[in-house]
């Protein structure tokens, strides 16, 4: 077992205001807004909606709850964080301040290893098995670089664009080996 924790976070989606053009599809990463306890990430979508995360107030879910599925019962958006994000975003946009309407309020579970570094590399003890997971909130930003490095590893035997040593899945396994199902590495 590779250890993994969950980080439950609230996010919202704004509807495109009536009569307005879609916003330029450029992501916006905001600094800390101490008034509302947010550090918004703003992702305009092709359909004119805007996805917001970085709302703050995330909860860490222990691996035991992840394994037994108990988190599903409590994986709901936090109303106070929805309000904080709404107010913070309205301060940035006169259009949404006057005519913005929420389309969706939701929560998600982000995977994160205990040391907050993703797993990238060969699965210890198995031939031909690779993992690229646990990027927390950075998966969306790191996907191109991580995908390239993993393609290099799979196709060329090692990654040349990124040093994968800090992300080695074996860092949590005794001696870098583990049991379980699959085709075990020989030798």
Secondary structure, 3 states (H helix, E strand, C coil): CCCCEEEEEEEEEECCCCCCCCCCCCCEECCCECCCCECCEEEECCCCCEEEECCCCCEEECHHHHHHCHHHHHCCCCHHHHHHHHHHHHHHCHHHHHHCCEEEEEEEEEEECCCCCCEEEECCCECCCEEEECEHHHHHHHHHHHHHHHHHHHHHCCCCCCCCHHHCHHHHCHHHCCCCCCCECCC
